[in-house]
């Protein structure tokens, strides 16, 4: 089970704890980036489940072995993303019957997919930092595409107040996302 204190850490603080060998921090790191790694392998490079799992395992094995090579702890996400891209391409080359050259990969499509995945991870991280009531209403409206009436019935809220609650929660999400560049940490947290 994830510790709440680890889940609320910035990427840099989490990496610092991983460097000390803290197993719970490693579990949080894998949990935090697992969907990202798997999405790059399956959506950007269209690897099948078995190949994506191989890439997934190799990414986190290499991250564990070579974390000391990371110069900036806050750059863990782009580092893991780049590692996933390289290993996905290696996997395609290893399993291809013909030699794969860079023209065989539709680089603009891959880049667009990677940018979309990065944005999705950023929003997911921002949502996870919001209060539960905001996560719930935003998920119901944007992800599940529920009507105001359906949301109001499910959450025992008057349908007329749904729009204002969504607006307030979106403001909180925007503030969370804009504050990502300089997150506040509880003092004494290492």
C-alpha positions in Angstrom: 0.0 0.0 0.0 1.3 3.4 -0.9 2.2 5.8 1.9 0.4 9.1 1.5 3.5 11.0 2.4 5.4 9.5 -0.5 2.5 10.0 -3.0 2.5 13.8 -2.2 6.2 14.2 -2.7 7.6 16.0 -5.8 9.4 13.8 -8.3 12.7 15.3 -7.1 12.1 14.4 -3.5 10.9 10.9 -4.4 14.1 10.3 -6.4 16.2 11.5 -3.5 14.5 8.9 -1.3 15.0 6.3 -4.0 18.7 7.1 -4.0 18.8 6.2 -0.3 17.5 2.7 -1.1 14.1 3.3 0.5 12.0 0.4 -0.9 8.7 2.2 -0.4 10.0 5.2 -2.5 10.9 2.8 -5.3 7.4 1.3 -5.2 6.0 4.8 -5.4 8.3 5.7 -8.3 7.2 2.6 -10.3 3.5 3.3 -9.4 3.8 6.9 -10.4 5.3 6.3 -13.8 4.0 2.8 -14.7 1.0 4.0 -16.8 3.2 6.5 -18.5 5.8 3.9 -19.5 3.2 1.4 -20.6 1.3 4.1 -22.6 4.5 5.2 -24.5 5.2 1.6 -25.4 1.7 0.7 -26.5 0.3 4.0 -27.8 3.3 5.7 -29.3 5.2 2.7 -30.5 2.2 0.3 -30.8 4.0 -2.6 -29.1 1.9 -5.6 -28.2 1.3 -6.5 -24.6 4.2 -8.9 -24.3 6.7 -6.5 -25.9 5.3 -3.6 -23.9 5.8 -5.7 -20.7 9.4 -6.4 -21.6 10.0 -2.7 -22.2 8.3 -1.9 -18.9 10.4 -4.3 -17.0 13.6 -3.1 -18.6 12.8 0.6 -18.1 12.4 0.2 -14.3 15.4 -2.2 -14.0 17.6 0.3 -15.8 16.2 3.2 -13.7 17.0 1.3 -10.6 20.6 0.5 -11.8 21.4 3.9 -13.2 19.5 6.4 -11.1 22.9 7.8 -10.0 23.4 9.0 -13.6 20.4 11.3 -13.4 21.9 14.8 -13.0 18.7 16.6 -11.9 16.3 14.7 -9.7 13.4 16.7 -11.0 14.0 15.4 -14.5 13.0 11.9 -13.7 9.9 12.0 -15.9 11.7 13.0 -19.1 14.5 10.6 -18.3 12.1 7.7 -17.9 10.3 8.8 -21.1 13.5 8.9 -23.1 14.5 5.5 -21.7 11.1 4.1 -22.7 11.4 5.5 -26.2 14.9 4.0 -26.8 13.9 0.7 -25.4 10.7 0.6 -27.4 12.6 1.3 -30.6 15.1 -1.4 -29.6 12.3 -3.8 -29.0 10.8 -3.1 -32.5 14.1 -3.6 -34.1 14.7 -6.8 -32.2 11.4 -8.3 -33.2 11.2 -7.0 -36.7 11.8 -9.4 -39.6 13.3 -6.6 -41.6 15.7 -3.9 -40.5 13.8 -1.0 -39.1 15.2 2.4 -40.1 14.0 5.8 -38.7 11.8 6.3 -41.8 9.7 3.2 -40.8 8.6 5.0 -37.7 6.2 7.8 -38.2 8.1 10.3 -36.0 5.6 13.2 -36.1 2.8 10.8 -35.0 5.1 9.3 -32.3 6.1 12.8 -31.1 2.4 13.9 -31.0 1.4 10.8 -29.1 4.3 11.4 -26.6 3.3 15.0 -26.1 -0.3 14.0 -25.5 0.8 11.3 -23.0 3.0 13.9 -21.2 0.1 16.3 -21.0 -2.2 13.5 -19.7 0.3 12.6 -17.0 0.6 16.2 -15.9 -3.2 16.6 -15.6 -3.5 13.2 -13.8 -0.9 14.4 -11.3 -2.7 17.7 -10.9 -6.0 15.9 -10.3 -4.5 13.6 -7.7 -3.5 16.6 -5.6 -7.1 18.0 -5.6 -9.7 17.3 -2.9 -11.8 14.2 -3.4 -14.9 16.2 -4.2 -13.2 18.0 -7.0 -11.7 14.8 -8.4 -15.1 13.2 -8.4 -17.0 16.0 -10.1 -14.3 16.6 -12.7 -14.0 12.9 -13.5 -17.8 12.5 -13.8 -18.1 15.5 -16.1 -15.0 15.3 -18.3 -14.0 11.6 -18.3 -17.4 9.9 -17.9 -19.3 12.6 -19.9 -22.1 12.6 -17.4 -24.9 15.2 -17.6 -25.4 17.8 -14.8 -28.6 15.9 -13.8 -26.7 12.5 -13.5 -23.9 14.1 -11.5 -26.4 15.9 -9.3 -28.3 12.7 -8.6 -25.1 10.7 -7.9 -23.6 13.3 -5.6 -26.8 14.7 -4.0 -26.1 18.1 -5.4 -28.7 20.4 -7.1 -28.0 20.2 -10.9 -28.0 24.0 -11.0 -24.9 24.2 -8.8 -22.9 21.7 -10.8 -21.5 24.3 -13.2 -20.2 26.5 -10.4 -18.6 23.6 -8.7 -16.9 22.4 -11.9 -15.7 26.0 -12.4 -14.2 26.2 -8.9 -12.6 22.8 -9.2 -11.1 23.7 -12.6 -9.6 26.9 -11.0 -8.1 24.7 -8.3 -6.7 22.4 -11.0 -5.3 25.3 -13.0 -3.6 26.6 -9.8 -2.2 23.2 -9.1 -0.8 22.8 -12.7 0.6 26.3 -12.7 2.3 25.7 -9.4 4.1 22.6 -10.7 7.2 24.5 -11.5 7.8 25.4 -7.9 5.9 23.0 -5.7 5.7 23.7 -2.0 7.0 21.0 0.2 6.3 20.5 3.9 9.3 21.7 5.9 11.5 19.0 7.2 10.5 16.5 4.4 13.4 14.7 2.9 
